[in-house]
Amino acid sequence: MSIDPVVPKDVELTTLLDELRKLSWAAADVLMAYSRGQEPPYGFPKSLTVEEGGDGPVSAADMAVNEILISGLQDSFTYKEWDILSEETSKEKTFQGNNYINDWCWILDPLDGTKDFLQGSENYAVHIALAYKQKPKIGIVLIPEKNELWFGIIGNGAWCENRNGFKKHISFSKRVDISELVLVSSKNHQQSKLLKLVSTLCFAETKKIGSVGCKVASILRGEADVYISLSGKTSPKDWDMAAPHALIEAAGGVFSHADGTKLMYQNANYSQHGCLIASHGKSHQKICQKTMEFFSLEEPNYKV
């Protein structure tokens, strides 16, 4: 059985990770400067302008980090046969079903949790993922305010390091029974259907945190155990999920639809519709089973 590579054959993994470290901490410097009303580095404007985008606000900070990441990926490697899909420039590229140009694709969210960022919360993140044939292989989540840079490489494990390079490994909780588990949920995206599902599952506690990356990091620290995303009028997109997905699976957890099917990327509209569940994996099957029972009884027409 062949095993998918995690980087293109002409790219050296260690070199790639070193460059991603540089880009991530440069992004952290820009975001933290904007969050504090200071002059951002690298010549970006000081004014934190905000415009309304299709799925929420887009700030000057989003666009600055977008420029750092894309220019860095384009300029730092001789290998060019990978696509780059970013939330901030997604309208410039549309994958047509499976007819995307290349097998390899960077999937970027320069600022996940823009609302939290603008509200002064520390729960915002940068997502960087590398996908191969629609499957995420590398996931990086930067949480600037916590001095955390999370790496997940499918088949090679996951870890967290700070700006000085000090590494710490994953620390999933030992909670197993659903009645003991801690759910991490959105702060700015609540809906009645999700609240009803959560009430049915009877978790021990719910914590509200912005940014999918921050939610998954809380599971990796052992502070929470489960994250559930439920599409309503809108759905999360590839850039919301790809990096956290690769990160938690590289760590030994699971990220799937409620029926157990895997998330796939690089589809035409970038949408990740349905009921998506991320967990430390110890009770994942039971959570999915109870969730499917809920939909069968309460929402039979909902497409998970």
Rosetta blueprint (number, residue, H / E / L):
1 M L
2 S L
3 I L
4 D L
5 P L
6 V L
7 V L
8 P L
9 K L
10 D L
11 V L
12 E L
13 L H
14 T H
15 T H
16 L H
17 L H
18 D H
19 E H
20 L H
21 R H
22 K H
23 L H
24 S H
25 W H
26 A H
27 A H
28 A H
29 D H
30 V H
31 L H
32 M H
33 A H
34 Y H
35 S H
36 R L
37 G L
38 Q L
39 E L
40 P L
41 P L
42 Y L
43 G L
44 F L
45 P L
46 K L
47 S L
48 L L
49 T L
50 V E
51 E E
52 E E
53 G E
54 G L
55 D L
56 G E
57 P E
58 V E
59 S E
60 A H
61 A H
62 D H
63 M H
64 A H
65 V H
66 N H
67 E H
68 I H
69 L H
70 I H
71 S H
72 G H
73 L H
74 Q H
75 D H
76 S L
77 F L
78 T L
79 Y L
80 K L
81 E L
82 W E
83 D E
84 I E
85 L E
86 S E
87 E H
88 E H
89 T H
90 S H
91 K H
92 E H
93 K L
94 T L
95 F L
96 Q L
97 G L
98 N L
99 N L
100 Y L
101 I L
102 N L
103 D L
104 W E
105 C E
106 W E
107 I E
108 L E
109 D E
110 P E
111 L E
112 D E
113 G L
114 T H
115 K H
116 D H
117 F H
118 L H
119 Q L
120 G L
121 S L
122 E L
123 N L
124 Y L
125 A E
126 V E
127 H E
128 I E
129 A E
130 L E
131 A E
132 Y E
133 K L
134 Q L
135 K E
136 P E
137 K E
138 I E
139 G E
140 I E
141 V E
142 L E
143 I E
144 P H
145 E H
146 K H
147 N L
148 E E
149 L E
150 W E
151 F E
152 G E
153 I E
154 I L
155 G L
156 N L
157 G E
158 A E
159 W E
160 C E
161 E E
162 N L
163 R L
164 N L
165 G L
166 F L
167 K E
168 K E
169 H E
170 I L
171 S L
172 F L
173 S L
174 K L
175 R L
176 V L
177 D L
178 I H
179 S H
180 E H
181 L L
182 V E
183 L E
184 V E
185 S E
186 S L
187 K L
188 N L
189 H L
190 Q L
191 Q L
192 S H
193 K H
194 L H
195 L H
196 K H
197 L H
198 V H
199 S H
200 T H
201 L H
202 C L
203 F L
204 A L
205 E E
206 T E
207 K E
208 K E
209 I L
210 G L
211 S L
212 V H
213 G H
214 C H
215 K H
216 V H
217 A H
218 S H
219 I H
220 L H
221 R L
222 G L
223 E L
224 A L
225 D L
226 V E
227 Y E
228 I E
229 S E
230 L E
231 S L
232 G L
233 K L
234 T L
235 S L
236 P L
237 K E
238 D H
239 W H
240 D H
241 M H
242 A H
243 A H
244 P H
245 H H
246 A H
247 L H
248 I H
249 E H
250 A H
251 A L
252 G L
253 G L
254 V E
255 F E
256 S E
257 H E
258 A L
259 D L
260 G L
261 T L
262 K E
263 L L
264 M L
265 Y L
266 Q L
267 N L
268 A L
269 N L
270 Y L
271 S E
272 Q L
273 H L
274 G L
275 C E
276 L E
277 I E
278 A E
279 S E
280 H L
281 G L
282 K L
283 S L
284 H H
285 Q H
286 K H
287 I H
288 C H
289 Q H
290 K H
291 T H
292 M H
293 E H
294 F H
295 F H
296 S H
297 L H
298 E H
299 E L
300 P L
301 N L
302 Y L
303 K L
304 V L
